[in-house]
Amino acid sequence: MTTAPRTFRIAAIPADGVGREVVAAGRAVLDALAEDSRGSGTEFAFAWEEFPWGCEYYERTGKMMDEDGLDQLKDFDAIYFGAVGWPTVPDHISLWGLRLKICQSFDQWANVRPVHFLPGITSPLRKADDTELDWVVVRENSEGEYAGLGGRNLSGRGPGGEVALQSALFTEVGCERIMRFAFDLARTRTRRKVSSVTKSNAQQYGMVLWDDVFKRVAADYPDVETESVLVDAMSAKFVLHPEDLSVVVASNLNADILSDLGSALAGSLGLAASANLNPERRFPSMFEPVHGSAPDIAGQGLANPIGAVGSAALMLDHFGLPDQAARLSKAIEATTAAGILTRDVGGTATTEDVTKALIEALSASSAGGLR
């Protein structure tokens, strides 16, 4: 009796700029992986539905997504996102109208951003030449500095008289759940360590609460090493002592900045993968590369699809397919080790070249019995 493959329903939102190119590349690689699963005993497939939302949609409709867009998305197994932003639309409109609207409405409170150094790619960090470096930034993704609380007022005073307030929000619930997520992740890694990023010397309310919750949660994980580091010192540590890092947990803004620094140290933002998770699975999680929409190279076939494909590997892990996620990660490493690199990491390969190489690497791993 033939068992039907498990089919995952994925909402694809390429959005803007190079997001369209890298989502198309990621879909091609994922479909090739699914096709290769046939006859393996663990068959799976993807049912894609693409949504046209983004800045072009905004210019036509005045909205970044459909009014009922969240209802349209809520029953999918996952969301595969490209990049949002275009010069004709203010960034705060494009971001809050689409990506952040999805993240907050679906309570995707855990943002996971691995910092992985790939073979064949030169890091600007000299220590990477002879030291094994690999860490992950866990970002609180629902509150903190990006809670969206505040406003602008008093414009009636005339030029120079307006006032803007932007409030950061820290709750015990928000701090505790992201910290427990980080500790649980650390227990799966070779180095069981969690580094908390703070700025409690200057932010005496929100970040002191963050510190207090971290101390309380750490007591429940006596097998995990801990440290609490000011964000400026942690920025230096990323450069000077990255070998001492394993899991770094930080607030929304601090983790956003630090994870981009980590990706740059690994060689390029084009390599960086991420997952926006709703760990309780009440809503779909969203997987996206962390590079921007890159209007300067959009449509030229120059975008690096590695970040999008790495995000797809995180999605496979989320689906309970760790072996397939590992295959995809190995295909990425085989491709970069072979020198098939896009311009951002010193190569001449096109988006299509890298996509083709990734699919060929998957095929080779299957032929070699590495299903």
C-alpha positions, 0 to 999 in steps of 0.5 A: 500500500502506497502512503501519500506524501505529507504535504506542507502548505506554504504561503510564499510572499516574495514582496520586493526587490531581490526577495522575488528572486531568492524566494523563487530560488528557494522554492526551486531547491525545496521542490527538488528536495521534495521530488528526491524524497519519493520512494525514500519512505519519508516522502513529503511535498509542498503546496505553494500559494504565492501572494502579490503583497509588497510595495508595488501592491501598496502603490496600486491599493494603498495597502501593503497586504489585503485587509483580510490578509492575516485570515488568508495566512493563518491556516498555512503550515508556514510562510516563506518571505522574501524582503520588503522595501522599495525607494518609493514607499517609506520604510516604516510603512512597508515594514509595519504594513507587512512583515511586522504586521505578520510577526506581531499578529501571529505572535512570532516571538522567537526570531532565530538567526544562526551565524554560520561560517561557510567553507570557501567564503572569506570572512573579514574576521581573521580569527575565522581562518583558524578557529571554528566559529558557530553561534546563534542569535535568539531575538525577542521578536514581539516587544522591546524597542520594536513594540510600536508604542508611541506617537507624534504630536504638537505639530501645531507648534510649527516647524521645529516644535513637533514631539515624537515618543517611542516607548520600549516595552519589556514584560516578564512574560516576554522576557521569560519565554525568549530566555527559556527558548534560548536555554533550551536551544543551548542544551542542544548545542556542543557548548551549553552557554547562553549570553544575555545582552543588556544595557541596564546601566543606562536603561534602568527599568526595562533592561533591569527587568530583563536582567532580573528575569535572566537570573531567575530563569538561569537558576532552572538551568544549572547545566548551562553556562551563563553571562550577562554582557552590555550590548556595546561590550558584546559588539566588541566580543563578536569581533574579538572573542567570537569563539566564546559564543554559543547562544546569544539572547537579546531584545528586539533592537539589540539582537537585530543589530548584533545578528547583522554584525554576525552575518557580516563577519561570516562574509555577507548579509546575503548568507544570513537565514532566519526563522520567526517562530510561534513556538506554540504553533497557534499560528504559522511561523515565517522564514526569511533571509535577513538581507534587504530588498537591495533595489540596486541589484534587483532584477539583475540575477545577482542576488545571493540565494543562500540566505533564503535557502538556509531559511528553508532549512530552518523551515524543514527543521520546524516541520520535523524533518531534521535529516532533510534540513541537514541535507540542505545545509550540506548542499549549501556548504558543498556549493560554497566550498566549490567556489560557486559564489555570488558577487557579494562574497567575491564570486561571479556566479548568478542567482541561477548558477547558485540555485542550479549548483544547490540542486546538483549538490542535493542530487549528489548527496542522494546518489551517495546515500545521504538521504 
